[in-house]
Amino acid sequence: MELNRRTVIAGAAAAGLATTALGTGTARASTGHGGRKPVREPFGRLADGTRVHRWSLENGGTRLKVLSYGGIVQTLEIPDRHGRPANVVAGFDNLDDYVAKSPYFGALIGRYGNRIGKGRFTLDGKEYQLSVNDGVNSLHGGAKGFDKHVWDVEPFTDGPDAGLHLHYTSIDGEMGYPGTLRVRVTYTLNGRGEWRIDYEATTDKPTIVNLTSHVYWNLAGEGSGSIEDHELRIAASRYTPTDAGLIPTGELAAVAGTPFDFRHAKPVGRDLRAGHVQQVQAKGFDHNWVLDKGVTERPERVVRLREPRSGRVLEIATDQPGLQFYSGNFLDGTLVGTGGRAYRQGDALALETQHFPDSPNHGGFPSTVLRPGAVYRSTTVHSFGA
Ligand code: BGC
């Protein structure tokens, strides 16, 4: 279904989206039905006996299965251009694999998405040492991030929308972070099949926060092979180069004339082997793009991903200043996914809307500090088409 620009803007306006960043889109028409109540089923138990549930949501042609463990999006089904559905996200069919070996498949990431150099930062003159779990650095919140906790889940329907509120309280000092942080993440499927994530957090002491979602996409269908032919567009003229440990150097480098230029759609594989020093040390793309729009009041469309054979399109709108595009470099064929097939390098890619990695150690990057009395808020909307 290819919609004209007028329909898209009407859809975007209804979703509260600004359309400036990428212009045209592929949003689906509303089904006109009210949101169907999410359904819960058991998904297993952790070693300590804690029950984990799986919630199923369906709306506007999109189907989502979400675990209370890590707020993980286990499956996300959308139709291709012939109306044939496929699960387009990487995941496991059982809880044990998520606990034992997941590279953050589908999970909520906190308290800080991506890396903090040496797991150290200074806030109001005090130095904090975080849990270090990626060489000398702290990655995705440390050894036991938000992805490894069971969240309280509350289903809702609201007119045409259906969704889940997920709650987690991270206590003062957890993984080395100051302040008790109360987090609420809302997953909403609307009548057009858009998946919206609203993040909210408050703290009782000054702290840092950078929440994101770590879905791995393959729009041809999970387990179907490489994402190299996916066409990607990112509305960013600069990116943040890193050192060998993938910590930003602090520079905002121009993408023009480099493999990092996705300002016009191009296949992910086209420049993947260009041999640029930044790609060699990251084993591919694993960088933060500096979104041209910057921090915005409302989500703006910044990414378009299209898989040519199925025709499936994903568009992402965000109010965040950065996008981590990770080309699945560390997948090595040792993990077997939901469909029973192994994931090899580049069989899925992640597009994480967030603040820049290591921001607390770079005065020039947008701030990730949250103070008592203020509310951290962030929204990302995924629209699908074919
Ligand atoms: C990071 C990668 C990391 C991956 C899975 C991404 O967000 O940028 O470096 O390997 O998450 O852990």
Boltz pocket constraint, residues with backbone or C-beta under 6 A from the ligand:
constraints:
  - pocket:
      binder: B
      contacts: [[A, 103], [A, 104], [A, 114], [A, 246], [A, 286], [A, 287], [A, 324], [A, 326], [A, 330], [A, 350], [A, 352]]
      max_distance: 6.0
